[in-house]
Amino acid sequence: MSDKILHTANLSVGYKDRTVLSSLNLNLNKGQLTCLLGPNGSGKSTLIRTLAGIQKPLLGMVTLQGKSLREVSPKTLAKQLSLVLTDRVTPGNLTVYGLVSLGRFPYTTWMGSLTGEDKDVIQWALEITGTMQFANRHIGELSDGEKQKVMIARALAQQTDLIILDEPTAHLDSPNRIEIFHLLRELVSSGHRAILISTHDIDTAIANADKLWLVANQSISQGAPEDLVLDGRLEKAFTKEGLSFNYSLGRFEKAINNNGLKVLIKGSSLSAYWTESALRRAGFQPVEHLPQVTIEVFDDGSTRKWILNNQLEITTIEELLTKLNTYENEME
């Protein structure tokens, strides 16, 4: 049996008067977390809506489990694909348990009665997303991060092989974004489902995705994150004036005018790494030859210190930056 869950053939998406993306031949496979990346307005949400059957394609075809999406009934579609949109959750007076229970709608009778099996699935979805602890609370009482995990629990309760999420971390702080990505990685680790997530969180996507779909020039490049980084396609898609991709750290950075003192940093510890990071941010120039200032970094795991020009002992990076600024002003 093929691991391919969703496939597009020469797909074009957009609106009657405008094609947003065209000639797309894409695959979503079981056991893979795929991240959709692209600048604002590049067509990510339009593609998500088309893949989910909410919006019709302009050209081409989307197949789900080997069958054209146009031929799949709404009830069957709900058993094969679950969708989490970017909109903030405003489900009225529903409790967490009540909202997650809605994921069982494709399997219940017209009366909506839950069987023992339905309740077992709901409990599993609550447990795996860490939302069981507030199952009886109303949705309005939860934080944005908690609400987003509840929406993922509802999607899991549908028991679909494919989950699509459009910007699920858009309203979340950094710890919650990381937690959501780790949860999604766990959900694909069994190899039974595929997950597609649209996101602006480039750094976290590179660290967690099995595959990237990268929107550029009205088309999509796809591949392992590392391949798209190394061949320059990721940088080309996102680079704007004054921005550059740091290949060592795997992130985009604002170009800094480093024309300050030339500083030689001695030491190979983690403290030396962060010392260099702080100096670059402050506009100093870490160099290996012909320095104006020498800094020795000592770190034995319990204490750390910086020796400036073999004389002055400093105990924090903040103090070091102050001394360097003073030294630079005296030289001018």
Phi, psi and omega per residue, in radians:
M1 nan 2.376 -3.081
S2 -1.238 2.548 3.062
D3 -1.457 -0.101 -3.107
K4 -1.301 2.104 3.130
I5 -1.712 -0.783 -3.130
L6 -2.271 2.475 3.135
H7 -2.479 2.465 3.016
T8 -2.056 2.463 -3.137
A9 -2.139 1.970 3.127
N10 0.845 0.767 -3.046
L11 -1.371 2.335 2.984
S12 -2.141 2.333 -3.112
V13 -2.204 2.709 3.134
G14 2.664 -2.498 -3.059
Y15 -2.291 2.962 -3.033
K16 -0.918 -0.694 -3.063
D17 -1.744 0.047 -3.083
R18 -2.733 2.187 3.022
T19 -1.559 2.197 -3.091
V20 -1.609 -0.825 3.114
L21 -2.370 2.541 -3.082
S22 -2.487 2.836 3.054
S23 0.948 0.814 -3.094
L24 -1.628 2.145 3.041
N25 -2.146 1.672 -2.944
L26 -2.176 2.688 3.092
N27 -2.321 2.482 2.939
L28 -2.079 2.150 -3.046
N29 -2.000 2.649 3.075
K30 -1.029 2.520 3.095
G31 1.388 0.195 -3.116
Q32 -2.176 2.390 2.960
L33 -1.753 2.013 -3.124
T34 -1.903 2.278 3.118
C35 -1.911 2.261 3.112
L36 -1.684 2.018 -3.092
L37 -2.064 2.578 3.067
G38 3.037 2.749 3.120
P39 -1.088 2.847 3.056
N40 -1.006 2.399 3.104
G41 1.361 0.195 -3.092
S42 -1.505 -0.149 3.065
G43 1.915 0.221 -3.097
K44 -1.096 -0.851 -3.115
S45 -1.172 -0.610 3.085
T46 -1.096 -0.738 3.097
L47 -1.128 -0.760 3.127
I48 -1.009 -0.820 -3.127
R49 -1.109 -0.616 3.129
T50 -1.221 -0.765 3.137
L51 -1.133 -0.533 -3.122
A52 -1.500 -0.043 3.103
G53 1.472 0.126 3.130
I54 -1.377 -0.582 -3.113
Q55 -2.167 2.424 -3.119
K56 -1.369 2.508 3.073
P57 -1.245 2.676 3.052
L58 -1.329 -0.721 3.111
L59 -2.544 2.855 3.052
G60 1.401 -2.913 -2.988
M61 -2.488 2.570 2.963
V62 -2.008 2.216 3.080
T63 -2.009 2.395 3.134
L64 -2.124 2.108 -3.062
Q65 0.943 0.654 3.072
G66 1.434 0.044 -3.101
K67 -2.113 2.428 3.139
S68 -0.979 2.344 -3.113
L69 -1.050 -0.497 -3.141
R70 -1.192 -0.355 -3.103
E71 -1.714 -0.024 -3.098
V72 -1.578 2.225 3.133
S73 -1.220 2.714 3.141
P74 -0.970 -0.705 -3.118
K75 -1.194 -0.710 3.097
T76 -1.167 -0.696 3.121
L77 -1.046 -0.691 -3.133
A78 -1.182 -0.342 3.087
K79 -1.575 -0.191 -3.087
Q80 -1.954 -0.451 -3.051
L81 -2.435 2.240 3.032
S82 -2.027 2.566 -2.967
L83 -2.255 2.316 3.043
V84 -2.118 1.982 -3.077
L85 -1.600 2.947 -3.033
T86 -1.385 -0.243 -3.073
D87 -1.053 2.517 3.054
R88 -1.099 2.505 -3.054
V89 -1.370 2.099 3.091
T90 -2.355 1.196 -3.035
P91 -1.596 0.540 3.070
G92 1.201 -2.335 -3.055
N93 -1.707 0.299 -3.141
L94 -1.132 2.520 2.969
T95 -1.440 2.941 3.084
V96 -1.027 -0.803 -3.137
Y97 -1.065 -0.720 -3.138
G98 -1.114 -0.711 -3.141
L99 -1.173 -0.786 3.134
V100 -1.121 -0.582 3.119
S101 -1.077 -0.470 3.127
L102 -1.081 -0.390 3.091
G103 -1.146 -0.294 3.124
R104 -1.570 0.023 -3.084
F105 -0.939 -0.712 -3.123
P106 -1.124 -0.246 -3.039
Y107 -1.900 -0.185 -3.067
T108 -1.562 2.950 3.071
T109 -1.336 3.101 -3.123
W110 -1.103 -0.335 3.117
M111 -1.470 -0.233 3.113
G112 1.344 0.321 -3.115
S113 -1.262 2.415 -3.139
L114 -1.638 2.276 3.071
T115 -1.494 3.052 3.065
G116 -1.056 -0.657 3.111
E117 -1.130 -0.739 3.105
D118 -1.022 -0.780 -3.104
K119 -1.151 -0.620 3.094
D120 -1.130 -0.722 3.131
V121 -1.148 -0.735 3.120
I122 -1.072 -0.770 3.129
Q123 -1.093 -0.727 3.099
W124 -1.070 -0.759 -3.127
A125 -1.115 -0.683 3.108
L126 -1.171 -0.713 -3.092
E127 -1.204 -0.781 -3.051
I128 -1.224 -0.436 3.121
T129 -1.664 -0.007 3.123
G130 1.240 0.460 -3.101
T131 -1.883 0.036 3.138
M132 -1.064 -0.564 -3.065
Q133 -1.125 -0.406 3.072
F134 -2.142 0.617 -3.104
A135 -1.050 -0.529 -3.074
N136 -1.693 0.038 3.115
R137 -1.469 2.718 3.092
H138 -1.380 2.573 -3.075
I139 -1.011 -0.647 -3.112
G140 -1.110 -0.260 -3.126
E141 -1.562 -0.064 -3.026
L142 -1.665 2.765 3.018
S143 -1.332 2.932 3.124
D144 -1.046 -0.713 3.136
G145 -1.111 -0.732 3.110
E146 -1.148 -0.711 3.118
K147 -1.077 -0.717 -3.106
Q148 -1.149 -0.658 3.091
K149 -1.168 -0.596 3.085
V150 -1.149 -0.692 3.114
M151 -1.144 -0.613 3.064
I152 -1.190 -0.674 3.080
A153 -1.056 -0.722 3.093
R154 -1.077 -0.724 3.112
A155 -1.108 -0.689 3.122
L156 -1.158 -0.595 3.136
A157 -1.110 -0.352 3.080
Q158 -1.277 -0.299 3.135
Q159 0.959 0.909 3.120
T160 -1.719 2.708 3.078
D161 -1.378 -0.302 -3.119
L162 -2.242 2.233 3.040
I163 -2.089 2.242 3.114
I164 -2.048 2.251 -3.120
L165 -2.200 2.196 -3.138
D166 -1.784 1.865 3.115
E167 0.883 0.923 -3.091
P168 -1.217 -0.263 -3.116
T169 -1.869 0.228 -3.014
A170 -1.073 -0.597 -3.059
H171 -1.803 0.226 -2.996
L172 -1.835 2.668 3.034
D173 -1.378 3.017 -3.013
S174 -1.017 -0.828 3.130
P175 -1.030 -0.711 -3.141
N176 -1.222 -0.610 3.088
R177 -1.090 -0.798 -3.137
I178 -1.103 -0.716 -3.141
E179 -1.098 -0.723 3.129
I180 -1.105 -0.774 3.134
F181 -1.094 -0.726 3.119
H182 -1.121 -0.660 3.080
L183 -1.089 -0.768 -3.134
L184 -1.127 -0.642 3.084
R185 -1.100 -0.728 3.108
E186 -1.091 -0.637 -3.073
L187 -1.229 -0.447 3.107
V188 -1.645 -0.181 -3.037
S189 -1.125 -0.455 3.126
S190 -1.242 -0.343 3.141
G191 1.469 0.090 -3.075
H192 -1.602 -0.296 -3.054
R193 -2.413 2.852 3.037
A194 -2.030 2.563 3.109
I195 -2.287 2.295 3.033
L196 -2.018 2.202 -3.141
I197 -2.238 2.209 3.009
S198 -1.553 2.293 -3.054
T199 -2.681 2.721 2.986
H200 -1.768 -0.047 -3.084
D201 -1.465 1.420 -3.007
I202 -1.084 -0.826 -3.071
D203 -1.029 -0.815 -3.105
T204 -1.214 -0.598 3.098
A205 -1.117 -0.789 3.118
I206 -1.030 -0.683 -3.072
A207 -1.295 -0.431 -2.980
N208 -2.059 -0.380 -3.024
A209 -1.357 2.521 2.962
D210 -1.398 -0.556 -3.131
K211 -2.538 2.558 3.027
L212 -1.940 2.446 2.872
W213 -1.862 2.013 -3.015
L214 -1.951 1.997 -3.109
V215 -1.412 2.209 3.083
A216 -2.786 2.339 3.073
N217 0.942 0.807 3.085
Q218 1.072 0.397 3.077
S219 -2.460 -3.070 -3.117
I220 -2.346 2.216 2.959
S221 -1.625 2.490 -3.141
Q222 -2.335 2.588 3.132
G223 2.871 3.126 3.063
A224 -1.099 2.502 -3.129
P225 -0.903 -0.740 -3.084
E226 -1.114 -0.631 3.106
D227 -1.150 -0.738 -3.118
L228 -1.230 -0.485 3.051
V229 -1.254 -0.884 -3.018
L230 -1.180 -0.581 -3.132
D231 -1.560 0.081 3.012
G232 1.489 -0.030 -3.097
R233 -1.172 -0.610 3.126
L234 -1.143 -0.806 -3.141
E235 -1.105 -0.731 -3.116
K236 -1.094 -0.605 -3.089
A237 -1.277 -0.501 -3.018
F238 -2.003 -0.252 -3.036
T239 -1.139 2.229 3.037
K240 -2.110 3.000 -3.132
E241 -1.026 2.213 3.129
G242 1.539 -0.016 3.118
L243 -2.014 2.560 3.088
S244 -2.524 2.739 3.140
F245 -1.680 2.174 3.110
N246 -1.515 1.838 -3.056
Y247 -1.230 -0.413 3.121
S248 -1.308 -0.663 -3.087
L249 -1.736 -0.224 3.118
G250 1.227 0.743 -3.124
R251 -2.681 2.780 3.055
F252 -1.475 2.502 -3.123
E253 -2.377 2.671 3.030
K254 -1.385 2.281 3.138
A255 -1.109 2.296 -3.116
I256 -1.963 2.410 3.127
N257 -1.396 1.590 -3.112
N258 -1.536 1.502 3.124
N259 -2.189 0.364 3.134
G260 -1.467 -2.792 -3.124
L261 -0.973 2.529 3.038
K262 -1.526 2.118 -2.989
V263 -2.138 2.286 3.032
L264 -1.709 2.149 -3.138
I265 -1.834 2.140 3.113
K266 -1.861 2.274 -3.119
G267 2.308 2.614 -3.086
S268 -2.156 0.244 -3.102
S269 -1.400 3.039 3.055
L270 -1.076 -0.581 3.117
S271 -1.109 -0.637 3.110
A272 -1.139 -0.671 3.115
Y273 -1.064 -0.835 -3.110
W274 -1.279 -0.453 3.024
T275 -1.105 -0.818 3.112
E276 -1.072 -0.707 3.115
S277 -1.049 -0.755 -3.134
A278 -1.169 -0.695 -3.137
L279 -1.140 -0.733 3.116
R280 -1.100 -0.748 3.136
R281 -1.077 -0.619 -3.111
A282 -1.434 -0.044 3.063
G283 1.686 0.067 3.089
F284 -1.422 2.878 -3.063
Q285 -1.999 1.739 3.023
P286 -1.151 2.217 -3.092
V287 -2.347 2.930 3.084
E288 -1.902 -0.312 -3.095
H289 -2.340 2.603 3.074
L290 0.914 0.953 3.125
P291 -1.367 2.743 2.996
Q292 -1.622 -0.399 -3.129
V293 -2.453 2.503 3.070
T294 -2.066 2.324 3.113
I295 -2.156 2.164 3.031
E296 -1.785 2.238 -3.098
V297 -1.860 2.157 3.106
F298 -2.012 2.288 -3.136
D299 -2.639 1.918 -3.135
D300 -1.818 0.249 3.113
G301 1.707 -0.480 3.135
S302 -1.999 -0.564 3.084
T303 -2.301 2.656 3.077
R304 -2.458 2.595 3.116
K305 -2.702 2.787 3.135
W306 -2.138 2.300 3.108
I307 -1.890 2.038 -3.088
L308 -1.667 2.082 3.119
N309 0.937 0.675 3.065
N310 1.076 0.306 -3.070
Q311 -2.313 -1.045 -2.971
L312 -1.517 2.192 3.110
E313 -1.663 2.253 -3.089
I314 -2.199 2.535 -3.022
T315 -1.941 -0.111 3.090
T316 -2.459 2.710 3.081
I317 -1.174 -0.606 3.109
E318 -1.043 -0.795 3.108
E319 -1.127 -0.652 3.124
L320 -1.063 -0.791 3.139
L321 -1.100 -0.674 3.109
T322 -1.095 -0.782 -3.141
K323 -1.126 -0.688 3.136
L324 -1.153 -0.691 3.107
N325 -1.119 -0.703 3.105
T326 -1.119 -0.767 -3.134
Y327 -1.091 -0.709 -3.123
E328 -1.156 -0.699 3.141
N329 -1.147 -0.614 3.136
E330 -1.210 -0.468 -3.122
M331 -1.390 -0.373 -3.073
E332 -1.309 nan nan
